[in-house]
Amino acid sequence: MVRFLQPRLIQSLSRHASLHGTGGSFGGGSTLSLKHDEHSAVAPGRPGSAIFPDSPLGENIEGLPTGRDVEWEPLVDYRRNGVSETTIHGAVAWAHGDELIHSFGGNVLCYGRSMMKPFMLKTFTEVLAPETDWEQKAIAVASHNGDTEHVAAAQSLLSEPEWGLMLTPLDVPLIQFGRQVRRPRRWYHTCSGEHAAILKGCRLKGWERAGYTLPGHEVFTAYLQTLREFLGSEWEPKRIAKDGCGLPTVSNTVNELARIYAGLVRQKNEDWIWESMIRHPDLIGGFNRLDSTIIKAGEGRVIAKEGADGLLGLSIIHEDFPQGLGIVVKIAHGWNSQATWYVARAVLGVLGFELRNPYPLHRQKAFIVPGVVPPDRLEKLEQVVTWDEWDPNSDRWYYDWRKYSNPFAGEGSHE
């Protein structure tokens, strides 16, 4: 069996090498140079070592900055009695229609992850419109907590015999209260609604459902075309990767993502995406989730969608931005809902939307870096406080401690 499979594996890895620019080939003539054989998870020189990284220090790929080369900006500062203890870095971009109007670290390249679900589903909005109710439409673009209502809405998109087609990873609910679910299921996965909607859409379009998560499938081809509606017909992604749920995810700069989210306003009346999200905000995320809370606070004028590893996309109807306003936040170190919440409250606050503060820090206060908003909004930013009236400073003593220090301590004291 091993001898039978090995030629196919070598052929596959050779193709992998050519696609990813690693050079060389397997078998006959030149061979692929494997710098990592010494530390390979398989025996040195075996073909399997090609599917592991070359080095724990990472690759240096031209045009793809990593590590300290990524130009993150500070977004919010956690201070204890005036001393900065934690600084959260990231990037923020604002776009009005097709025009980028403010960028604070927005040249950073990242993957759009689940923040892009509304755009992935645009391929299927027409065929799904008459076949789904509003709850099913909302769960299709959700990254849900895995509550009972989320699972029920996702399952309702498919007949029970079709459930076996689902390729979401086994998972437990993202956030749980009370009795804990310990047995993983595909339906608990935060992306199960999207996968079920894609499978239903493929059936209605007459597309093959096998392989729907692969980049060669019509689903991904159509998704790229949707992105080109906002970024131009010549746009091509620098990288695609496999998302946590198995679907392809595309690399974009934060600036590009803001332009895409501005376009969601312009297209709000062309399909059901916008209305489904404002009708059922708690299906989009769930209890105490940032995107669900923002949608409710926006009262129909704001769409919000979180994405893995610190992403938040905002699509905003505002009189100062008649062509639609898109704002995207990316946290450098990944998912940090509290930090993202502070930044979201700041950018929405200067636009006249009141988003409540997150749960307070413990004996710290958060301070927003001015660069998260355009210069003409700085005066309004000073009025968007990051604390509540019941959350005074508790990180200091309100007296001169020196006056009450031990008078017998120090030079000349007696034991």
C-alpha positions as CSV (number, residue, x, y, z in Angstrom):
1,M,0.0,0.0,0.0
2,V,2.8,2.4,0.9
3,R,4.6,1.7,-2.4
4,F,1.3,2.3,-4.2
5,L,0.6,5.6,-2.6
6,Q,4.2,7.0,-2.6
7,P,4.3,8.0,-6.3
8,R,1.0,9.8,-6.0
9,L,2.3,11.6,-2.8
10,I,5.5,12.6,-4.6
11,Q,3.5,13.9,-7.6
12,S,1.2,15.9,-5.3
13,L,4.0,17.4,-3.3
14,S,5.8,18.3,-6.5
15,R,2.7,20.2,-7.6
16,H,2.5,21.8,-4.1
17,A,6.1,23.0,-4.5
18,S,5.5,24.5,-7.9
19,L,2.4,26.3,-6.7
20,H,4.1,27.8,-3.7
21,G,7.4,28.8,-5.3
22,T,9.6,26.5,-3.4
23,G,11.3,25.3,-6.6
24,G,12.7,21.9,-7.6
25,S,10.8,18.6,-8.1
26,F,10.5,15.1,-6.7
27,G,12.0,12.1,-8.5
28,G,14.3,12.3,-11.6
29,G,16.5,15.3,-12.4
30,S,16.6,18.0,-9.8
31,T,15.3,17.4,-6.3
32,L,13.5,19.7,-3.9
33,S,15.8,21.2,-1.4
34,L,14.4,20.7,2.1
35,K,16.1,22.9,4.6
36,H,14.1,21.4,7.4
37,D,15.0,17.7,7.1
38,E,17.0,17.8,10.3
39,H,14.0,18.9,12.3
40,S,11.3,17.2,10.2
41,A,8.4,15.5,11.9
42,V,9.1,12.6,9.5
43,A,12.3,11.0,8.6
44,P,14.9,13.3,6.9
45,G,14.7,13.1,3.1
46,R,11.2,11.6,3.1
47,P,8.6,13.4,0.9
48,G,6.3,14.1,3.8
49,S,8.7,16.7,5.2
50,A,7.7,19.1,2.4
51,I,4.3,19.7,4.1
52,F,5.9,21.2,7.2
53,P,7.4,24.7,7.7
54,D,11.1,25.2,6.7
55,S,12.0,26.8,9.9
56,P,10.5,27.8,13.3
57,L,11.7,31.3,12.5
58,G,9.4,31.4,9.4
59,E,10.0,32.2,5.8
60,N,11.0,35.5,4.3
61,I,8.6,36.1,1.3
62,E,9.0,39.2,-0.7
63,G,5.9,41.5,-0.3
64,L,4.6,39.6,2.8
65,P,5.9,41.3,5.9
66,T,5.8,39.3,9.1
67,G,6.8,39.7,12.7
68,R,8.4,43.1,13.5
69,D,8.1,44.1,9.9
70,V,4.4,44.4,10.1
71,E,3.6,48.1,10.6
72,W,1.0,47.9,13.4
73,E,-0.2,51.0,15.2
74,P,-1.2,51.4,18.9
75,L,-5.0,51.6,19.2
76,V,-5.8,51.5,22.9
77,D,-3.7,51.8,26.1
78,Y,-4.5,50.2,29.5
79,R,-3.1,52.4,32.3
80,R,-2.8,51.9,36.0
81,N,-2.5,55.3,37.8
82,G,-1.0,56.9,34.7
83,V,1.5,54.1,33.8
84,S,0.8,52.2,30.6
85,E,0.7,48.5,31.5
86,T,-0.8,47.1,28.2
87,T,-0.9,48.6,24.8
88,I,-3.1,47.0,22.2
89,H,-1.8,47.3,18.6
90,G,-3.6,46.9,15.4
91,A,-5.0,48.8,12.4
92,V,-8.0,50.9,11.5
93,A,-9.2,52.1,8.1
94,W,-12.1,54.3,7.0
95,A,-13.6,54.3,3.5
96,H,-16.3,56.5,2.0
97,G,-17.6,54.7,-1.1
98,D,-14.5,53.7,-3.1
99,E,-12.3,56.3,-1.5
100,L,-10.0,55.6,1.4
101,I,-10.5,58.6,3.8
102,H,-8.4,57.6,6.8
103,S,-5.9,54.8,7.5
104,F,-4.1,54.1,10.7
105,G,-1.9,51.1,9.9
106,G,-4.3,50.1,7.2
107,N,-1.6,48.8,4.8
108,V,-1.3,45.7,7.0
109,L,-2.1,42.5,5.1
110,C,-4.5,40.0,6.8
111,Y,-7.2,37.4,6.0
112,G,-10.8,38.6,6.1
113,R,-11.9,35.4,7.8
114,S,-15.5,35.2,9.0
115,M,-15.9,39.0,8.7
116,M,-16.4,38.3,5.0
117,K,-19.4,36.0,5.3
118,P,-21.9,38.6,4.0
119,F,-19.9,38.8,0.8
120,M,-19.4,35.0,0.5
121,L,-23.2,34.6,0.6
122,K,-23.9,37.2,-2.0
123,T,-23.4,34.5,-4.6
124,F,-26.5,32.8,-3.3
125,T,-28.8,35.7,-2.3
126,E,-31.0,35.4,-5.4
127,V,-31.6,31.6,-5.3
128,L,-32.0,31.6,-1.5
129,A,-34.4,34.5,-1.3
130,P,-37.6,32.6,-2.0
131,E,-36.5,29.4,-0.3
132,T,-35.5,30.8,3.2
133,D,-37.1,32.7,6.0
134,W,-35.4,35.7,7.8
135,E,-33.9,33.5,10.5
136,Q,-32.4,31.2,8.0
137,K,-31.0,34.2,6.0
138,A,-29.5,35.6,9.2
139,I,-27.8,32.4,10.3
140,A,-26.3,32.1,6.8
141,V,-24.0,35.1,7.5
142,A,-23.5,34.4,11.2
143,S,-20.5,33.4,13.4
144,H,-22.8,32.2,16.1
145,N,-22.2,31.1,19.7
146,G,-23.7,27.7,19.2
147,D,-26.8,28.3,21.3
148,T,-29.9,26.2,20.8
149,E,-31.6,28.8,18.5
150,H,-28.4,29.0,16.4
151,V,-28.2,25.3,15.9
152,A,-31.9,25.0,15.1
153,A,-31.7,27.8,12.5
154,A,-28.7,26.2,10.8
155,Q,-30.1,22.7,10.7
156,S,-33.4,24.0,9.2
157,L,-31.5,25.0,6.1
158,L,-31.0,21.3,5.1
159,S,-33.0,18.2,5.2
160,E,-31.7,15.6,7.6
161,P,-30.4,13.3,4.9
162,E,-28.2,16.2,3.7
163,W,-26.6,16.8,7.1
164,G,-23.8,14.4,6.2
165,L,-22.6,16.8,3.5
166,M,-21.5,19.3,6.1
167,L,-17.8,19.8,6.3
168,T,-17.5,22.1,9.3
169,P,-15.0,20.8,11.9
170,L,-16.4,19.1,15.0
171,D,-16.7,21.7,17.8
172,V,-18.4,22.6,21.0
173,P,-20.4,25.9,21.4
174,L,-18.2,29.0,21.3
175,I,-19.7,30.5,24.5
176,Q,-21.6,28.3,27.0
177,F,-23.7,29.1,30.0
178,G,-25.0,26.7,32.6
179,R,-24.6,23.0,31.7
180,Q,-21.6,22.6,29.6
181,V,-21.7,20.7,26.2
182,R,-18.7,18.4,26.0
183,R,-19.5,16.3,22.9
184,P,-18.4,18.1,19.8
185,R,-20.7,18.3,16.8
186,R,-20.5,20.0,13.4
187,W,-23.6,22.1,14.1
188,Y,-22.0,23.7,17.1
189,H,-19.3,25.1,15.0
190,T,-19.6,28.9,14.7
191,C,-19.7,28.7,10.8
192,S,-22.4,25.9,10.5
193,G,-25.1,28.3,9.3
194,E,-22.8,29.5,6.5
195,H,-21.9,26.0,5.4
196,A,-25.5,24.8,5.4
197,A,-26.6,27.9,3.4
198,I,-23.8,27.3,0.8
199,L,-24.8,23.6,0.4
200,K,-28.5,24.7,-0.1
201,G,-27.4,27.4,-2.5
202,C,-25.3,24.9,-4.5
203,R,-28.2,22.5,-4.8
204,L,-30.5,25.4,-6.0
205,K,-27.9,26.5,-8.6
206,G,-27.3,23.0,-9.8
207,W,-23.6,23.0,-8.6
208,E,-21.8,19.9,-7.4
209,R,-21.8,19.9,-3.6
210,A,-18.9,17.6,-3.1
211,G,-15.8,19.7,-2.7
212,Y,-17.6,22.9,-1.9
213,T,-14.8,24.0,0.4
214,L,-12.1,23.8,-2.2
215,P,-10.6,26.8,-4.0
216,G,-11.3,25.2,-7.4
217,H,-15.1,25.0,-6.7
218,E,-17.6,27.5,-8.2
219,V,-18.3,28.8,-4.7
220,F,-14.8,30.3,-4.4
221,T,-14.7,31.5,-8.0
222,A,-17.9,33.4,-7.5
223,Y,-16.7,34.9,-4.2
224,L,-13.6,36.3,-6.0
225,Q,-15.9,37.9,-8.6
226,T,-17.9,39.5,-5.7
227,L,-14.8,41.0,-4.2
228,R,-13.8,42.4,-7.7
229,E,-17.1,44.4,-7.7
230,F,-15.6,46.5,-4.9
231,L,-11.9,46.3,-5.6
232,G,-11.8,46.4,-9.4
233,S,-11.8,43.7,-12.1
234,E,-8.0,43.3,-12.2
235,W,-7.7,42.7,-8.4
236,E,-6.0,39.4,-7.4
237,P,-5.3,38.2,-3.9
238,K,-1.7,37.8,-2.8
239,R,-2.5,34.7,-0.8
240,I,-5.4,32.4,-0.2
241,A,-5.5,30.1,2.8
242,K,-7.7,27.5,4.5
243,D,-9.9,29.2,7.1
244,G,-10.7,27.5,10.5
245,C,-13.9,26.1,9.1
246,G,-12.2,24.8,6.0
247,L,-13.5,27.3,3.4
248,P,-10.9,29.4,1.5
249,T,-10.1,32.8,3.0
250,V,-8.4,35.6,1.0
251,S,-5.7,38.1,2.0
252,N,-6.6,41.8,1.9
253,T,-5.1,44.9,3.4
254,V,-7.3,46.5,6.1
255,N,-7.7,49.5,3.7
256,E,-9.2,47.2,1.1
257,L,-11.5,45.6,3.6
258,A,-12.8,49.0,4.6
259,R,-13.7,49.8,0.9
260,I,-15.5,46.4,0.7
261,Y,-17.5,47.2,3.8
262,A,-18.4,50.7,2.4
263,G,-19.9,48.9,-0.6
264,L,-22.3,46.9,1.6
265,V,-24.2,50.2,2.2
266,R,-24.5,50.9,-1.5
267,Q,-25.8,47.4,-2.1
268,K,-28.1,47.2,0.9
269,N,-31.3,47.2,-1.1
270,E,-30.1,44.8,-3.8
271,D,-30.4,41.7,-1.6
272,W,-31.5,40.4,1.8
273,I,-28.1,40.6,3.6
274,W,-28.6,43.9,5.4
275,E,-32.2,43.4,6.4
276,S,-31.6,39.8,7.7
277,M,-28.8,41.1,10.0
278,I,-30.8,43.9,11.5
279,R,-33.9,41.7,11.9
280,H,-32.1,39.0,13.9
281,P,-28.9,40.5,15.4
282,D,-28.7,37.9,18.1
283,L,-28.4,35.2,15.5
284,I,-25.3,36.9,13.9
285,G,-23.2,36.4,17.1
286,G,-25.2,35.9,20.2
287,F,-25.4,37.0,23.8
288,N,-22.8,39.7,24.7
289,R,-21.2,39.4,21.3
290,L,-19.8,42.7,20.0
291,D,-21.3,42.5,16.5
292,S,-24.8,41.7,17.8
293,T,-24.6,44.5,20.3
294,I,-23.5,47.0,17.7
295,I,-26.3,46.1,15.3
296,K,-28.8,46.6,18.0
297,A,-27.3,50.0,19.0
298,G,-27.2,51.1,15.3
299,E,-31.0,50.8,15.0
300,G,-30.9,49.7,11.4
301,R,-28.1,52.1,10.3
302,V,-25.1,49.9,11.2
303,I,-24.1,46.4,10.2
304,A,-21.3,44.8,12.2
305,K,-19.5,41.5,11.7
306,E,-16.7,40.0,13.7
307,G,-14.0,37.8,12.2
308,A,-11.5,35.5,13.8
309,D,-8.2,36.8,15.2
310,G,-9.3,40.3,16.0
311,L,-11.4,41.5,13.0
312,L,-14.4,43.8,13.1
313,G,-16.2,45.2,10.0
314,L,-18.6,48.1,10.2
315,S,-20.9,49.2,7.4
316,I,-22.6,52.5,8.3
317,I,-25.4,54.7,6.9
318,H,-24.5,58.3,7.8
319,E,-25.5,61.7,6.5
320,D,-21.9,62.8,6.3
321,F,-21.0,59.9,4.0
322,P,-23.7,59.5,1.4
323,Q,-21.9,56.9,-0.6
324,G,-21.6,54.6,2.4
325,L,-19.0,54.4,5.2
326,G,-16.9,51.3,5.8
327,I,-14.7,51.0,8.9
328,V,-12.6,47.9,9.6
329,V,-10.6,47.2,12.8
330,K,-7.9,44.5,13.1
331,I,-6.3,43.7,16.4
332,A,-2.6,42.7,16.0
333,H,-2.4,39.9,18.5
334,G,-5.8,38.3,17.6
335,W,-9.2,38.0,19.2
336,N,-9.6,40.5,22.1
337,S,-13.2,41.4,22.3
338,Q,-12.7,43.9,25.1
339,A,-10.0,45.9,23.2
340,T,-12.0,45.8,20.0
341,W,-15.1,46.9,21.9
342,Y,-13.3,50.1,23.2
343,V,-12.1,50.9,19.6
344,A,-15.6,50.3,18.2
345,R,-17.2,52.5,20.9
346,A,-14.8,55.3,19.9
347,V,-15.3,55.2,16.2
348,L,-19.1,54.8,16.5
349,G,-19.2,57.5,19.2
350,V,-17.7,60.2,17.0
351,L,-20.4,59.3,14.4
352,G,-23.2,59.8,16.9
353,F,-23.9,56.1,17.8
354,E,-23.9,55.2,21.4
355,L,-22.4,51.8,22.1
356,R,-22.1,50.8,25.7
357,N,-18.7,50.2,27.3
358,P,-17.5,46.6,27.7
359,Y,-17.1,45.1,31.1
360,P,-14.6,47.3,33.0
361,L,-10.9,46.5,33.4
362,H,-9.7,45.6,36.9
363,R,-8.1,48.6,38.5
364,Q,-7.1,50.0,35.1
365,K,-8.6,52.5,32.6
366,A,-8.5,52.3,28.8
367,F,-7.4,55.3,26.8
368,I,-7.9,55.6,23.0
369,V,-5.1,56.5,20.7
370,P,-6.3,59.5,18.6
371,G,-5.3,57.9,15.3
372,V,-8.2,55.6,15.3
373,V,-10.4,58.4,13.9
374,P,-9.9,61.0,11.2
375,P,-8.4,64.3,12.4
376,D,-11.7,66.2,12.0
377,R,-13.3,63.9,14.5
378,L,-10.8,64.3,17.3
379,E,-12.8,66.9,19.2
380,K,-15.8,64.5,19.4
381,L,-13.5,61.6,20.4
382,E,-12.6,63.5,23.6
383,Q,-16.2,63.2,24.6
384,V,-16.4,59.4,24.2
385,V,-15.3,58.2,27.6
386,T,-14.1,54.6,28.2
387,W,-15.6,54.3,31.7
388,D,-19.1,54.6,33.3
389,E,-20.3,56.6,36.2
390,W,-20.2,53.6,38.5
391,D,-16.6,52.9,37.5
392,P,-14.4,55.5,39.2
393,N,-10.6,55.2,39.4
394,S,-9.8,52.4,41.8
395,D,-6.1,52.1,40.9
396,R,-4.7,54.6,43.4
397,W,-4.9,56.2,46.9
398,Y,-6.3,59.7,47.1
399,Y,-3.8,61.0,49.7
400,D,-0.1,61.6,49.9
401,W,1.1,58.2,51.1
402,R,4.4,59.7,52.1
403,K,2.7,61.7,54.9
404,Y,1.5,58.5,56.5
405,S,4.6,56.4,56.0
406,N,6.4,55.0,59.1
407,P,8.0,58.0,60.8
408,F,10.6,55.7,62.4
409,A,11.7,54.1,59.1
410,G,14.8,55.3,57.3
411,E,18.0,57.1,58.4
412,G,18.2,57.8,62.1
413,S,15.4,55.6,63.1
414,H,15.6,53.3,66.2
415,E,14.5,49.7,66.3
